[in-house]
Amino acid sequence: MSDRGGNSVGTEQAVFGAGFIAIAFLFSYGLACVTPFAALATIAGRSFNRTAAAAIVIVAWLLNQAVGYGLLDYPRTWDSFAWGGAIGIASLGGLALARPPLLEKAPQPLAISAAFVGAFCAYEATLYAATWFLPSEPVAFALPVVAEVFVMNALALAILTLARWLAVKFGTRIGVRGASIASA
């Protein structure tokens, strides 16, 4: 595994990745189907290379599905499984927009904010597109619902950004091409 600059990922980054997954578990258990995948994709995309970020987002999604079906008793119906798959695809779509090349040299607060907005829009647009094929309630994409999901993702982004900053502060070498979030 390599960091965003192509350098070998060390033990500290692996520990950060494991901590990231642990936070994803807590979000999945506490927030159930409103797990903040746009926030998770943003921080993963800003912290790891493409392969590692995708692996982390996929593991977070798999963990979310395991928590949902194993602990929270999600319904075991075809449409529930299909929506689970749509959430996984939407999470990866969010990750794709969390890494825009134009933001590589931008100040960290701007880069993270813009990446988050892109990730959130991609995530929600992908889920909205899934309503063309999967059963859904019209209220699911009403402005108050989307706004609430945005706020939950923004709060999760703040928590994850703080966790990332603490990881950098206490020795984890994670950053965007050598720039750490601690310098922001």
N, C-alpha and C positions, 0 to 999 in steps of 0.2 A: 504494500500500500504506500502511496506517496501523498505528500501535501499538495496544495494548489500550485506550488512552484516546481513540482516534480521531484522534490526531495523525499527521501525515505521517511516513512512515518514510524516514529519511535514508540516506546512504551507509554510515554506521557500522553501522546495523542490517542493511543488505544484506550487508555484510562478515560480520557475525555469522551471518546466515542461510547464507551460503556456507560459512563455517567449520563450522557445524552439519551441513550436507550432507556436508562432507569427513569429519567424524567418523562420520557414518552410513555412509559408504563403508567406512571402516576397520572398523567393527563388522560390516558385511555380509561383508567379505572375511575377517575373522578369525574370526567366529562363525557364518558361513553361515546355516543355518536357525534359529539361536537369536539372531538379531539382536534387540536389546532395544527393541522397538517401544513397549512401555509407558513406558520411560524417555524415549525420543525424543518420544513424544506428550506426556508430562508437561512437559518443558522447552519444547517448541514451544508448548503451550497456555498456559503461564505466561509466555511471552516475547513472543508476537505476538497480533494480533487473530485472530478466528476464520478469516477467509479466508486470511491469510498462514500461520497455523498448519496449516490443512488442506493448503495447497499444499506446505508443507515436509514434512509427513508423507507426502503422496502422492509427492513427489520422492524421499524417502528409501526408500519402498517400491519405486518404479520402479527406483531404483538397486540396491536389494537384488535385485530380479528379474534385472536386467541382469548383475550380478556372478554370481549363481547360475547362470544359463543360459549366460552368456558366458565366465566364468572358472572356475567351480567344477563345470561339467559336470553340472548338475542333470538328471535324466531328463526327456526331452521326451515326457511322456505326459499324457493327459487329466486324470488325477487330480493329477499334479504341478502342472499349470497351474491346476486348480481350487483346490488348496490355496494356491497363490500368491495367487489372488483372495480366498480366505478370510482370508489374512493381511492383505491390504490393507484389507478391510472391518473386521477386528478392530482394526487400527491406528487407523482413524478412529473406531471405537467407543471405544477407549481415549482418544482425543483428546477426545471428547464428555464423558467423565467427568473429564478433567484440568482442566476449567474450571468447577467448580461455583460459582455465584454467591455461595453462603454463605461462600466462602473469600476473597472479594475484599478484605476488610479484616482478615483473620487475619494473625498474624505469619508471615513467610516460611517458617520451618522447618515450622510446622504446616501451612500452605497447600500447600507442596510435598509433604510426607509424605502428607497426606490425598489430594491430587490423584493422587499416584503409586499409592496403594493402589486408588483408584477406577479409574484407567487400567489397572492390571494385572488387576483383577477383570473389567473389561469385556472386555479383550483375551482373557483365558483363557476366559471364558464364551462368547464368540463363537466361538472355535476349537472349544470343546467342542461347541457346537451344530452346528458343521459336520460333526462325526463322525456325525450322524444321516443325512447325505446322502453323505458321502465316505468312502472306505476309510481305516481307521485301525487301529492296533494298540492293544489295551487298555492296554498299559503307558504309552502316550503321555501319559495324564493321571493316572498314579499319583502319589501324594503326593511321593515322592522326586524325580521328574522335574519336577513343578510347583515344588517347593521350589528345585531347582537353577536353573530358569528365573527364579524370583523373585530369587534371590541374584545371578544375572548381571545382571538388570535393575536391582537396587539398586546394584550396583557401577557400572554404566553411568550411573545417575542421579547418583551421586557425581561421576563424571568430567565429565558434562555440566553439573552444577551448578557445579563448579569452573571449567569453561570459560566459563560464563555470568558467574560472579562476576569472572573475569579480564577479560572483555569490558567489564563495567560499570566495573571498577576502572580500566581503561585507556581510558576515554572513550566506550564505546558506550552510548548512552542507551536501555537496554532496561529495562523494569520493568512492574510491575503497577500501573496507574493512578498512576504517579509514584513508587511505592516500588521501590527497587532491591534486588536480592538482597544487595548489598554492605552494606546497612543492617541485615541480619538478624544 
